[in-house]
Amino acid sequence: MKTYKTYLDYAATTPVDPRVLETMMPYFRETFGNPSSVHTYGQQAEATVEEARETVARGLNCRPEEVVFTSCGSESDNLALRGAALAARRERDARHILISPVEHHAVSHTAQQLAALHKFELEYLPVDDAGKVHPREVAKRLRDDTAVVSVMYANNEIGTINPIAEIGALCRERGIPFHTDAVQAAAHLPVDVTALNVDLLALGAHKFYGPKGVGALYVRAGTPILPVQTGGGQEHNLRAGTSNVPYIAGMAEAFRLAQIEREVRISHLKPLRDRLIGRVLEDIPSARLTGHPVTRLPNHASFVFEGVDGNALLMLLDVAGFACSSGSACKSGDPKPSDVLLALGLPPRWALGSLRVTLGMDTTLEAVDAFLSALPGLVEKARKA
Ligand SMILES: *Cc1c(COP(=O)(O)O)cnc(C)c1O
């Protein structure tokens, strides 16, 4: 077993950028105060959090008061869905929730719980064979009693980017809160909440070279929302708990860098991604790209191979020194095809053989080529297994 692994799983998480880590350090031991304290320690910590809020707001093109810091992308999705749905129930007796069938579990399981425990009617939008939601399908399903609509910006499993601005415009017209999970998208795509016509937008720092354990939710001023975590009055009464000052500072710096370096990062990633997709489809028989061929994240390549055990392939790749993903958290022993891949209409025989390869700032051409040399033999092996 190789000790050095080539990391090709940036959609799962990214390493913390050294510049981000450096930004965080003073807030562990020097400026360590509780932002809610009255004394100077507290004031300094509060200033740090508010500065971070301004930085994130600049990247989102919103007001600082519209940014709520949370503990992760999942928490942001929970607050958006549960908070907006319960507020809409209270204010206007809304009963209907509309989501796409390819949402991250942070959204879909939250919506399912709202249906099971709070009697919301959960409706799924159709997607095309690239996993894309079409605005006309949203328009057809919006109702006066729709509490909240949630469609992810870019899909973590298949990389497809959704037409968020168009969907948002339709919801806005009807006065229905619209949430987008931008946790995967934010590393690469502009997240201008005004241009996107969203009321709620979730971020998670560890997907864009920030630390794990911190996220944010954009809440457009005036959007009815109830807190999910109750207690103190932090985060404009929307998220109780002492602010994680070093992580919030780190998230803001990582987000700032993602905005100013976006073009440079994309021009590094896209040619590598295109080389990878082209060669895999050329070199490997019975292989298909999943997700949209063009409207997809610049670092994201995802495939299915007919008759392959996806978990076996991942283990063979790991032994060969490549850290990849199947795209979904599917447990070995009980291989179930992912809901997302089934929603695309893929037969289980194909959907079970999924592979996601996601690139990052540190990915080199040499690493991609080494991967491309190794993959065909390993797919053959996983087919026989
Ligand atoms: C990673 C991810 C999440 C969850 O974010 P965490 O910060 O890991 O909780 C939610 N949605 C999408 C699309 C993701 O990629």
PDBQT file of the ligand as one rigid body, heavy atoms in Angstrom, charges set to zero:
ROOT
HETATM    1  C1  LIG A 401     -21.085  18.990   1.678  1.00  0.00    +0.000 C 
HETATM    2  C2  LIG A 401     -22.450  19.392   1.310  1.00  0.00    +0.000 A 
HETATM    3  C3  LIG A 401     -23.416  19.669   2.295  1.00  0.00    +0.000 A 
HETATM    4  C4  LIG A 401     -23.131  19.505   3.779  1.00  0.00    +0.000 C 
HETATM    5  O1  LIG A 401     -22.219  20.443   4.216  1.00  0.00    +0.000 OA
HETATM    6  P1  LIG A 401     -21.420  20.180   5.596  1.00  0.00    +0.000 P 
HETATM    7  O2  LIG A 401     -20.692  21.470   5.809  1.00  0.00    +0.000 OA
HETATM    8  O3  LIG A 401     -20.511  19.038   5.325  1.00  0.00    +0.000 OA
HETATM    9  O4  LIG A 401     -22.419  19.882   6.627  1.00  0.00    +0.000 OA
HETATM   10  C5  LIG A 401     -24.663  20.078   1.890  1.00  0.00    +0.000 A 
HETATM   11  N1  LIG A 401     -24.958  20.207   0.592  1.00  0.00    +0.000 NA
HETATM   12  C6  LIG A 401     -24.060  19.974  -0.386  1.00  0.00    +0.000 A 
HETATM   13  C7  LIG A 401     -24.452  20.157  -1.808  1.00  0.00    +0.000 C 
HETATM   14  C8  LIG A 401     -22.778  19.548  -0.065  1.00  0.00    +0.000 A 
HETATM   15  O5  LIG A 401     -21.897  19.293  -1.019  1.00  0.00    +0.000 OA
ENDROOT
TORSDOF 0
